[in-house]
Amino acid sequence: TKKFERIAESDFSWSMGLSRDAELGSTCFWRLEIEVHRKLNAIVLIASRDISRYNENTKRLKRVRKMYRLPDHYDVGTTTTTMYDWAVVVEAYRRERVKPLIRRCASNA
């Protein structure tokens, strides 16, 4: 991930690792990285999965990177995550927009 961190200008990033022992005694390993880009109003998800065979000692990770640009009515600054045993939920909430009160001009007819 160091190579990616050098080229990315993210405002905030964090990562989490998930692992589970399979029936064969091997470990299925996932790493999920989430980056928040405020200027682009975007979220970048990077998922890495262990693709090595159970009898190999070395780890081989397959990495997938997806960038999601949010519509303007959502604020990437309100991003929250919730972790479950079976999923990670990433949510962003709507922007609070205050519309200015428009008054009529006084007409002198």
N, C-alpha and C positions, 0 to 999 in steps of 0.2 A: 504493500500500500504506500510505501514511501515515494515511489515514482509518481503515483497519482496525486499525492498530497503536494508535490512540488508544482504541478501544473494547475491544480484546482485552487480557486480563491473562494473558499467557502467561509461563511460567517460562523458556522457551528457544525461540528461533526461528532458522532459517537459511534462506537461499535459494540457488538455483543456476540458472544460465542454460544452455540448450542451443540450439545453432543449427547449421544445415546449409545448404550451398549447393545449391539444386535445379538441375535441368538448364537451366532458363530463366534462370539467373543471379540468381534471387531468393533471399532468405534466409527460411527457415522458422525462426521463433524461438519457443522455449518457455521459460517461467520457472516453476520449481517452488519453492514455499515450504512449509516444514514447521514447524508450531508444536506444542510439547509443553505440555499443560495438566495439571500434576500433581494439582491439587485435584480435577479432574473425571475423572482417569485417562483422558484423551482425547488424540488426535492430530488436528490440523487440517491438511489438505492443500489448498493453493491453487495451481491450475495456470492459467497464462496462456498463451494461444496467439495468434500473429500471424495475423489474419484479413484483413489488407490485401491488395489485388491487387498483382501483381508490377510493374505500371506506376505505382503510386502511391508518392509520396515519404513520406507520413505512415504511421505505424504505428498500427494499430487492434488492440487486444488483447481477446480474449474471455476472461473469467475465470470459473473454476468453483471453488467452495469446498465442501469436504466435511469433515464432522466425524465421527470414528470414536471412539466410547466403547468402551474395552476392558473385557472381563469382569474381575471382581475378582481372579481368579487370575493375571492378567497385570499386570506392573508397567511403567507408561509411562516410568519413570525408566531403564529398560534399553534404550530405543529406539536402534537402530543403523541406518545406511543403507549400502547397497552400490550403487555405480554401475557400470553396464555401458554399452556402446555403444547398446543397444536398450532398456534399462530402468533404473529406480531401484527397488531393493528396500528396503522399510521393515520392520524386524522389532522385535518386543518379546518379551521372555522372561518365563517364569513367575516368580511371586513365590516366594521361599524362605520357607516358613512353618515355624516350629519349634513343634511341638505340645508342650505341657507334659506331663510325665510324671505320670500320675494314679495315686496309690497308694491302696490300700484303707485305710480306717480300722481301727484295732485294735478288735475287738469284745470286750467283757467280758460273756460270757454266763453 
